[in-house]
Amino acid sequence: MNVNPITGADGQAVPQRSGATVTLPLAEYTVLRGEIDAGLARIVELTAKLAEAGLHDPSGRVPELVSVIRDLALPIVQFAVANLDPLTVQGWPLSELERLASAIVKVPGCDTREQEMVIAFREFCREIGVAEEIRAQRARPRAVKSRKKRR
């Protein structure tokens, strides 16, 4: 079995060790840790900028439409889901609500609050399905047993 040694700047093989240990002062460690944290924050910032750039279109309408959905449509749907019981309100647009729930998570910059809405919408869709089954069972004609007259 041939193992290629790692070579240093001088071309000489560098001995390999597993579990290397580095000792450095706490102040230096703190500086390095701060740089790592700053780097992670920069990654988050750049990821958000990439998401915003993904919304850019030549007409400039996509960010406005996303804003309308987030600021106007979602609160209305959220209100309806919270206040209109599927057992008492017929005709819920079930497939549209399911499509909305699936679409929300695809919007760039979907935050935790919106992800929680998706969970609530999907649970509500299951409740609508149960309510529709109950309505369908109630609508079925029941078999009536014939009673014989007793003498």
C-alpha positions, 0 to 999 in steps of 0.5 A, spaced: 500 500 500 503 506 497 501 512 502 503 519 499 506 523 504 504 530 505 510 535 503 512 542 506 514 548 503 521 545 502 519 539 499 520 534 505 515 529 508 512 532 514 510 527 519 503 526 520 500 525 527 492 524 529 489 529 534 494 535 533 494 539 539 494 547 539 496 551 545 494 559 545 493 564 549 485 566 551 486 573 548 488 570 542 483 564 542 477 570 543 480 574 537 479 567 533 472 566 536 470 573 534 473 572 527 469 565 526 462 569 529 463 575 524 464 570 518 458 566 520 454 573 521 457 575 514 455 568 511 447 569 513 448 576 511 450 574 504 445 569 504 439 574 505 442 578 499 442 572 495 435 571 496 433 578 495 437 578 489 433 572 487 427 576 487 429 581 482 426 582 476 427 587 470 420 590 471 421 590 479 414 587 481 416 581 484 418 584 491 412 588 491 408 582 490 411 578 495 410 584 500 403 584 498 402 576 499 406 577 506 403 583 508 396 583 506 394 576 504 397 571 509 394 575 515 387 574 512 388 567 511 391 566 518 385 570 520 380 565 517 383 559 519 383 561 526 376 563 526 372 559 521 371 552 524 371 547 518 365 543 522 361 550 521 363 553 515 362 549 508 366 550 502 373 551 504 378 552 498 382 546 501 386 545 495 388 552 494 390 552 502 394 546 501 397 550 495 398 556 499 402 552 504 406 549 499 408 555 496 410 559 502 416 555 504 418 556 497 418 564 498 426 566 499 426 569 506 421 565 509 421 566 516 420 562 522 413 565 523 411 563 516 414 556 517 409 556 523 403 558 519 405 553 514 404 548 519 398 551 522 395 551 515 396 544 513 393 541 520 387 545 518 387 542 512 387 535 515 381 538 520 377 540 513 378 533 511 375 530 517 369 535 517 368 533 510 368 526 511 363 527 517 358 531 512 359 526 507 357 521 512 351 525 515 348 526 508 348 518 506 341 515 507 340 511 512 337 504 512 331 504 515 329 497 519 322 495 517 318 493 524 313 488 524 307 489 528 306 485 534 299 482 535 
